[in-house]
Amino acid sequence: MSREESAPQAETQDDRSFEECLQSLEKVVERIESGELSLEDSLATFEEGVRLVQSCNRKLSDVERRIEVLTKDSEGRTRLRELVEEEALD
């Protein structure tokens, strides 16, 4: 796989689900570990893996912002409340 072949994938990674990105990352690892790639192809495949990891991290961050947040009320008790969209932007 050359750099030119992996570039279109980089543009569509954020369109894929977390699970799809993770599955693609597992395939990248398998290709690299196979030892059958040239040095150049190994580097291009590694770069694709880095982009996939970054995409997975962005997706996880997005999910974290959407999850209910643990907070303490004025009496020190822990309670759950939904993260309001305005708070996520701060």
Summary of the structure (lengths in Angstrom):
residues: 90
radius of gyration: 18.9
end to end distance: 40.9
largest distance: 62.3
contacts: 207
relative contact order: 0.14
helix: 70%
strand: 9%
